[in-house]
């Protein structure tokens, strides 16, 4: 197989993939799939289901690749597709409901816990969050969406988004404190 230099040829790969060139599509998939699986995994606990979402997402990437306008990174464009695909999957498979108990919360956040946790341990704690909390937490804290964007994508109010984030942070803080007590014998 021929080695393709990414920094020079991603635009050409995209152009070839848009013309249904399977080799170019394969190279783009191999290049972006590991990161995009991580994105799917943030939302979906089961790795096999996350892989299913990844494959469906890439199907859409290649179906709509001609709509990519090069007005940002290709990776960012794919990432948005994966986020939306994961949300769609969860809505259909899990029938996600969000508690609409709007509470006034601040966007200012300080982490009171100094933890030396590994990435996989943090992912496990995120996986333990209820679906609604996890989706909002990941979209806000990891993906960088604003509450207005989250509300629009999830079809909830901004207040509900803020409330879900607040509750997710509370649960995570409690889980981290428990982890530190169990793992390191500290408070």
Buried (B, 14 or more C-beta within 10 A) or exposed (E): EEEBEEEEBBEEBBBBBBEEBEEBBEBBBEBBBEEBBBBBBBBBBEEEBBBBBBBBBBEBBBEEBEEBEEEEEBEEBBBBBBBEBBBEBBBEEEEBEBEEEBEEBEEEEEEEBEBEBEEEBBBBBBEEBBBBBBBBBBBBBBBEBEBEBBBEBBEBBBBBBBBBBBBBBEBBBEBBBEBBEEEEEEE
